[in-house]
Amino acid sequence: MGRMPLDRAGRLRAALDRDGATCIWCGRAFAGHVTPTTEHVVPRVKGGPSWPENEVAACRRCNADRGHRGPVEWLEECLRRGWQPDEPRLARSLELLAVAIARHGGQRRARPYLDAQLRRLRGREPDARLA
């Protein structure tokens, strides 16, 4: 059975329904001038698909500031900035993407990148706040 593709707005709604209405990176609630955007956990330039498993909600500021940095590198930068990133949500997203890739196949470029990010995330000290 094939994937039923969602458009960008549908994928953003799915991420908000799944994860709640806060930015994964800074923790701000989406309201007023803090609007949600679709954020690819594994960047598209690294082969990350536009699948719900690879997308989370992030505010425009965080999405723009992150650029193409890896998710764990950006998580650590957010901690340095004193923000409240949702590390469990990031871990869950990376793990769900690994399962989706195993189930659906393909994504040759994304797989090694994803595996490296998962290893790096698992190797982090829990609740480590970087100076």
C-alpha positions as CSV (number, residue, x, y, z in Angstrom):
1,M,0.0,0.0,0.0
2,G,1.5,3.4,-1.0
3,R,2.0,6.5,1.1
4,M,-0.8,9.0,0.9
5,P,1.1,12.3,0.3
6,L,0.2,15.3,2.4
7,D,0.8,18.8,1.1
8,R,3.1,21.1,3.2
9,A,0.2,22.6,5.2
10,G,-1.1,19.1,5.9
11,R,2.3,18.0,7.1
12,L,2.6,21.0,9.4
13,R,-0.9,20.3,10.9
14,A,0.1,16.7,11.4
15,A,3.3,17.8,13.2
16,L,1.4,20.2,15.4
17,D,-1.2,17.6,16.3
18,R,1.5,15.0,17.0
19,D,3.9,17.2,19.0
20,G,2.0,20.2,20.3
21,A,2.1,23.8,19.5
22,T,5.7,24.8,20.5
23,C,8.9,25.2,18.6
24,I,11.1,22.1,18.9
25,W,14.2,24.3,19.1
26,C,13.5,27.2,21.4
27,G,10.3,26.0,23.1
28,R,8.3,29.1,22.4
29,A,4.5,28.6,22.0
30,F,3.1,29.4,18.6
31,A,1.0,32.5,19.0
32,G,0.9,36.0,17.7
33,H,4.2,36.7,15.9
34,V,5.6,33.3,16.7
35,T,4.3,31.3,13.7
36,P,5.0,27.6,13.0
37,T,6.9,26.4,9.9
38,T,7.7,22.9,8.7
39,E,11.2,22.0,9.7
40,H,13.0,19.0,8.2
41,V,14.9,17.2,11.0
42,V,17.2,15.6,8.4
43,P,17.8,18.5,6.0
44,R,16.7,18.0,2.4
45,V,20.2,18.8,1.2
46,K,21.3,15.7,3.2
47,G,18.6,13.6,1.5
48,G,15.9,14.1,4.1
49,P,12.5,13.3,2.7
50,S,9.4,15.5,3.0
51,W,7.6,12.8,5.1
52,P,5.7,13.5,8.3
53,E,8.3,11.4,10.2
54,N,11.0,13.9,9.1
55,E,9.1,17.0,9.9
56,V,8.5,18.9,13.1
57,A,7.2,22.4,13.8
58,A,9.7,25.1,14.4
59,C,9.3,28.9,14.6
60,R,10.5,30.9,11.6
61,R,13.5,32.3,13.6
62,C,14.8,28.9,14.5
63,N,14.1,27.4,11.1
64,A,16.0,30.3,9.4
65,D,18.9,30.3,11.9
66,R,19.5,26.6,11.7
67,G,20.0,26.6,8.0
68,H,21.5,23.2,7.0
69,R,23.1,22.4,10.3
70,G,22.6,18.9,11.6
71,P,19.9,18.4,14.2
72,V,22.2,17.5,17.0
73,E,24.6,20.4,16.3
74,W,21.6,22.8,16.3
75,L,20.2,21.3,19.5
76,E,23.6,22.0,21.2
77,E,23.6,25.5,19.8
78,C,20.1,26.1,21.1
79,L,21.2,24.9,24.6
80,R,24.2,27.3,24.4
81,R,21.8,30.1,23.6
82,G,19.8,29.3,26.8
83,W,16.7,28.1,24.9
84,Q,14.6,25.1,25.9
85,P,14.8,22.7,22.9
86,D,12.7,19.5,23.1
87,E,15.4,16.8,23.0
88,P,12.9,13.9,23.5
89,R,10.9,15.2,20.5
90,L,14.0,15.3,18.4
91,A,15.0,11.8,19.4
92,R,11.5,10.5,18.7
93,S,11.5,12.2,15.3
94,L,14.9,10.7,14.3
95,E,13.8,7.2,15.5
96,L,10.5,7.4,13.7
97,L,12.3,8.4,10.5
98,A,14.6,5.5,10.8
99,V,11.6,3.2,11.1
100,A,9.9,4.8,8.1
101,I,13.0,4.5,6.0
102,A,13.3,0.8,6.9
103,R,9.7,0.2,6.1
104,H,9.5,2.2,2.8
105,G,13.0,1.8,1.5
106,G,15.0,4.3,-0.5
107,Q,16.6,7.4,1.0
108,R,20.2,6.2,0.4
109,R,21.6,9.6,1.1
110,A,19.6,10.1,4.2
111,R,20.3,6.8,5.9
112,P,24.0,7.2,6.8
113,Y,23.4,10.8,7.9
114,L,20.5,9.8,10.1
115,D,22.4,6.9,11.6
116,A,25.3,9.3,12.5
117,Q,22.8,11.8,14.1
118,L,21.2,9.1,16.2
119,R,24.6,7.9,17.4
120,R,25.6,11.5,18.3
121,L,22.3,12.1,20.1
122,R,22.5,8.9,22.1
123,G,26.1,9.8,23.0
124,R,25.1,13.1,24.6
125,E,25.1,13.5,28.3
126,P,21.5,13.6,29.5
127,D,20.4,17.2,30.2
128,A,23.9,18.5,29.5
129,R,23.8,22.2,29.3
130,L,26.8,23.3,27.2
131,A,28.7,26.4,28.3
